[in-house]
Amino acid sequence: MEITAARDVCVGAGMCVITAPEIFDQDDEGIVVPLVEVVGPDDVEAARHAVALCPSSALRLLGD
């Protein structure tokens, strides 16, 4: 599955980093930075949870 992040929509809440630090980080301004383009099978549940918790709906999981 592919993960996308709309950095212009991100509000910097950091829920994605807390939920899935192996998939997401934040830049110096707190905006989401995906660490991977494709989510591996071991990280799918964490990615789904991060997408669900994102308060600005900036994250999308494609192919789910």
Buried (B, 14 or more C-beta within 10 A) or exposed (E): BBBEBEEEEBEBBBBBBEBBEEBBBBEEEEBBEBEBEEBEEEBBEBBBBBBEBBEBEBBEBEEE
